[in-house]
Amino acid sequence: MKPINLNQARKAKTRAEAKAKADENAVRFGRTKAQKVLEATQAQQASERLAQLKFEDD
């Protein structure tokens, strides 16, 4: 049986858990650059449309 370095094993386990959590968060919260640009464009178009429809009584 080969002896193992407990510090290395502990650190490897911690790294694996952090990577798993990061992957989970990327799926939950992550968006691609294209998705971000599309959403920003849609928001800008919506605000421009709202400004066009605004009724101002002078």
DOLO-841510 format. One record per residue: z negated, x negated, y negated of N, C-alpha, C in turn; residue in three letters. Coordinates in steps of 0.02 Angstrom, whole numbers. Last residue first. Example, Ala and Ser with C-alpha at 12.3 -4.5 7.8 and 13.67 -1.06 7.14 Angstrom:
2
     n.zz     n.xx     n.yy    ca.zz    ca.xx    ca.yy     c.zz     c.xx     c.yy   residuo
     -354     -642      112     -357     -684       53     -394     -645       -2       Ser
     -390     -660      284     -390     -615      225     -390     -660      165       Ala
***
This chain:
58
     n.zz     n.xx     n.yy    ca.zz    ca.xx    ca.yy     c.zz     c.xx     c.yy   residuo
     1128     2389    -3494     1115     2355    -3558     1099     2404    -3612       Asp
     1093     2380    -3331     1098     2430    -3384     1079     2396    -3449       Asp
     1173     2319    -3192     1134     2300    -3251     1146     2351    -3306       Glu
     1173     2314    -3024     1188     2358    -3080     1143     2339    -3138       Phe
     1245     2209    -2904     1188     2222    -2948     1210     2263    -3008       Lys
     1349     2170    -2829     1332     2241    -2827     1275     2259    -2874       Leu
     1351     2033    -2848     1409     2072    -2869     1392     2147    -2874       Gln
     1234     1996    -2786     1241     1986    -2859     1299     2027    -2886       Ala
     1266     2024    -2653     1212     2061    -2685     1217     2056    -2761       Leu
     1364     1926    -2634     1382     1997    -2629     1329     2040    -2662       Arg
     1285     1811    -2646     1340     1823    -2693     1361     1896    -2693       Glu
     1201     1828    -2535     1172     1829    -2602     1225     1840    -2656       Ser
     1296     1820    -2432     1256     1881    -2440     1226     1884    -2510       Ala
     1343     1690    -2448     1389     1746    -2456     1351     1811    -2467       Gln
     1224     1621    -2417     1255     1614    -2483     1302     1672    -2497       Gln
     1207     1658    -2284     1155     1676    -2333     1184     1672    -2404       Ala
     1321     1601    -2226     1312     1673    -2224     1260     1696    -2275       Gln
     1293     1466    -2249     1353     1497    -2278     1346     1572    -2280       Thr
     1179     1449    -2171     1175     1437    -2243     1234     1470    -2278       Ala
     1232     1476    -2043     1179     1519    -2070     1174     1510    -2146       Glu
     1324     1370    -2032     1347     1439    -2028     1295     1486    -2059       Leu
     1236     1260    -2035     1287     1268    -2087     1312     1340    -2090       Val
     1163     1284    -1917     1128     1280    -1982     1178     1292    -2039       Lys
     1263     1276    -1820     1225     1338    -1828     1190     1340    -1896       Gln
     1301     1143    -1836     1350     1196    -1849     1314     1263    -1859       Ala
     1187     1077    -1793     1207     1070    -1863     1256     1126    -1881       Lys
     1089     1184    -1685     1138     1131    -1697     1155     1130    -1772       Thr
      914     1202    -1677      980     1230    -1691     1027     1173    -1703       Arg
      757     1227    -1596      813     1185    -1615      877     1224    -1626       Gly
      656     1304    -1544      664     1301    -1617      727     1264    -1639       Phe
      666     1305    -1402      638     1362    -1439      658     1362    -1512       Arg
      723     1184    -1367      755     1245    -1344      730     1304    -1387       Val
      633     1098    -1424      703     1093    -1445      740     1157    -1424       Ala
      517     1129    -1355      521     1145    -1425      593     1144    -1450       Asn
      552     1076    -1229      537     1147    -1236      543     1169    -1309       Glu
      563      941    -1262      622      977    -1237      612     1052    -1244       Asp
      430      915    -1298      484      907    -1347      546      944    -1326       Ala
      366      935    -1175      349      978    -1232      404      975    -1285       Lys
      424      831    -1102      432      900    -1080      418      948    -1137       Ala
      379      721    -1175      451      734    -1170      463      806    -1149       Lys
      241      731    -1152      266      736    -1221      341      752    -1221       Ala
      238      709    -1013      214      773    -1040      241      784    -1111       Glu
      287      578    -1008      323      631     -974      303      700    -1001       Ala
      187      509    -1079      255      510    -1104      295      567    -1073       Arg
       79      530     -991       75      556    -1060      145      561    -1090       Thr
      124      459     -879      111      531     -873      110      563     -943       Lys
      130      332     -932      192      363     -908      183      438     -902       Ala
       -5      309     -959       43      311    -1014      108      345     -993       Lys
      -55      309     -827      -80      357     -877      -31      365     -934       Arg
       14      201     -772       22      267     -743        0      321     -793       Ala
      -32       96     -850       39      112     -851       51      182     -824       Gln
     -168      100     -815     -148      110     -885      -74      130     -889       Asn
     -165       72     -678     -185      139     -699     -166      152     -772       Leu
      -49       -3     -583      -85      -13     -645     -101       56     -673       Asn
      -69       -1     -406      -36       22     -467      -80        8     -527       Ile
      -36      -91     -254      -82      -70     -307      -42      -49     -369       Pro
       42      -28     -109       50      -69     -169        1      -45     -223       Lys
        0      -42       59        0        0        0        0      -44      -62       Met
***
